[in-house]
Amino acid sequence: MWQTGPSHVDVDLYQAVMYMSSFSDESMIVDFSHLWDNMSQDMAFVDMVDNHRVLWLSTFLAKNYYL
């Protein structure tokens, strides 16, 4: 029998992603969606300092986001 429980969504995730000013809104939605779907990365991202978030976002977008 399948059981589900409440999933963890960090309440600070949206702000942690969407207020990174050096990225486009479109790329921030891609990042937010990925982090929303990946709880362990979500929690780690929220706990990072801003310059580490920029590095993570730049790396993620370079690997996964094509215009």
CNS distance restraints for C-alpha pairs under 8 A (distance, minus, plus):
assign (resid   8 and name CA) (resid  39 and name CA) 6.88 0.50 0.50
assign (resid   9 and name CA) (resid  13 and name CA) 7.66 0.50 0.50
assign (resid   9 and name CA) (resid  36 and name CA) 7.12 0.50 0.50
assign (resid   9 and name CA) (resid  39 and name CA) 7.15 0.50 0.50
assign (resid   9 and name CA) (resid  42 and name CA) 7.83 0.50 0.50
assign (resid  10 and name CA) (resid  42 and name CA) 7.19 0.50 0.50
assign (resid  10 and name CA) (resid  43 and name CA) 6.70 0.50 0.50
assign (resid  10 and name CA) (resid  46 and name CA) 7.73 0.50 0.50
assign (resid  12 and name CA) (resid  16 and name CA) 6.02 0.50 0.50
assign (resid  12 and name CA) (resid  46 and name CA) 6.74 0.50 0.50
assign (resid  13 and name CA) (resid  17 and name CA) 6.18 0.50 0.50
assign (resid  13 and name CA) (resid  32 and name CA) 7.63 0.50 0.50
assign (resid  13 and name CA) (resid  42 and name CA) 6.88 0.50 0.50
assign (resid  13 and name CA) (resid  45 and name CA) 7.96 0.50 0.50
assign (resid  13 and name CA) (resid  46 and name CA) 5.95 0.50 0.50
assign (resid  14 and name CA) (resid  18 and name CA) 5.79 0.50 0.50
assign (resid  14 and name CA) (resid  32 and name CA) 6.93 0.50 0.50
assign (resid  15 and name CA) (resid  19 and name CA) 5.68 0.50 0.50
assign (resid  16 and name CA) (resid  20 and name CA) 7.21 0.50 0.50
assign (resid  16 and name CA) (resid  45 and name CA) 7.78 0.50 0.50
assign (resid  16 and name CA) (resid  46 and name CA) 5.95 0.50 0.50
assign (resid  17 and name CA) (resid  28 and name CA) 6.35 0.50 0.50
assign (resid  17 and name CA) (resid  31 and name CA) 7.24 0.50 0.50
assign (resid  17 and name CA) (resid  32 and name CA) 6.24 0.50 0.50
assign (resid  18 and name CA) (resid  25 and name CA) 7.39 0.50 0.50
assign (resid  18 and name CA) (resid  28 and name CA) 5.85 0.50 0.50
assign (resid  18 and name CA) (resid  29 and name CA) 7.74 0.50 0.50
assign (resid  18 and name CA) (resid  32 and name CA) 7.72 0.50 0.50
assign (resid  20 and name CA) (resid  54 and name CA) 7.39 0.50 0.50
assign (resid  23 and name CA) (resid  27 and name CA) 6.52 0.50 0.50
assign (resid  23 and name CA) (resid  28 and name CA) 6.68 0.50 0.50
assign (resid  24 and name CA) (resid  28 and name CA) 6.29 0.50 0.50
assign (resid  25 and name CA) (resid  29 and name CA) 6.32 0.50 0.50
assign (resid  26 and name CA) (resid  30 and name CA) 6.59 0.50 0.50
assign (resid  27 and name CA) (resid  31 and name CA) 6.28 0.50 0.50
assign (resid  27 and name CA) (resid  61 and name CA) 7.39 0.50 0.50
assign (resid  27 and name CA) (resid  65 and name CA) 7.43 0.50 0.50
assign (resid  28 and name CA) (resid  32 and name CA) 5.94 0.50 0.50
assign (resid  29 and name CA) (resid  33 and name CA) 5.97 0.50 0.50
assign (resid  30 and name CA) (resid  34 and name CA) 6.28 0.50 0.50
assign (resid  30 and name CA) (resid  65 and name CA) 7.66 0.50 0.50
assign (resid  31 and name CA) (resid  35 and name CA) 6.16 0.50 0.50
assign (resid  31 and name CA) (resid  57 and name CA) 7.23 0.50 0.50
assign (resid  31 and name CA) (resid  60 and name CA) 7.81 0.50 0.50
assign (resid  31 and name CA) (resid  61 and name CA) 7.68 0.50 0.50
assign (resid  32 and name CA) (resid  36 and name CA) 5.90 0.50 0.50
assign (resid  33 and name CA) (resid  37 and name CA) 6.31 0.50 0.50
assign (resid  34 and name CA) (resid  38 and name CA) 6.29 0.50 0.50
assign (resid  35 and name CA) (resid  39 and name CA) 6.62 0.50 0.50
assign (resid  35 and name CA) (resid  41 and name CA) 6.02 0.50 0.50
assign (resid  35 and name CA) (resid  42 and name CA) 4.79 0.50 0.50
assign (resid  36 and name CA) (resid  42 and name CA) 6.40 0.50 0.50
assign (resid  38 and name CA) (resid  42 and name CA) 6.09 0.50 0.50
assign (resid  39 and name CA) (resid  43 and name CA) 6.24 0.50 0.50
assign (resid  40 and name CA) (resid  44 and name CA) 6.33 0.50 0.50
assign (resid  41 and name CA) (resid  45 and name CA) 5.92 0.50 0.50
assign (resid  42 and name CA) (resid  46 and name CA) 6.31 0.50 0.50
assign (resid  43 and name CA) (resid  47 and name CA) 6.43 0.50 0.50
assign (resid  44 and name CA) (resid  48 and name CA) 6.44 0.50 0.50
assign (resid  45 and name CA) (resid  53 and name CA) 6.50 0.50 0.50
assign (resid  48 and name CA) (resid  52 and name CA) 5.94 0.50 0.50
assign (resid  48 and name CA) (resid  53 and name CA) 6.03 0.50 0.50
assign (resid  49 and name CA) (resid  53 and name CA) 6.36 0.50 0.50
assign (resid  50 and name CA) (resid  54 and name CA) 6.30 0.50 0.50
assign (resid  51 and name CA) (resid  55 and name CA) 6.38 0.50 0.50
assign (resid  52 and name CA) (resid  56 and name CA) 6.10 0.50 0.50
assign (resid  53 and name CA) (resid  57 and name CA) 5.97 0.50 0.50
assign (resid  54 and name CA) (resid  58 and name CA) 5.98 0.50 0.50
assign (resid  55 and name CA) (resid  59 and name CA) 6.15 0.50 0.50
assign (resid  56 and name CA) (resid  60 and name CA) 6.02 0.50 0.50
assign (resid  57 and name CA) (resid  61 and name CA) 5.94 0.50 0.50
assign (resid  58 and name CA) (resid  62 and name CA) 6.05 0.50 0.50
assign (resid  59 and name CA) (resid  63 and name CA) 6.32 0.50 0.50
assign (resid  60 and name CA) (resid  64 and name CA) 5.93 0.50 0.50
assign (resid  60 and name CA) (resid  65 and name CA) 7.62 0.50 0.50
assign (resid  61 and name CA) (resid  65 and name CA) 4.78 0.50 0.50
assign (resid  61 and name CA) (resid  66 and name CA) 7.76 0.50 0.50
assign (resid  62 and name CA) (resid  66 and name CA) 7.68 0.50 0.50
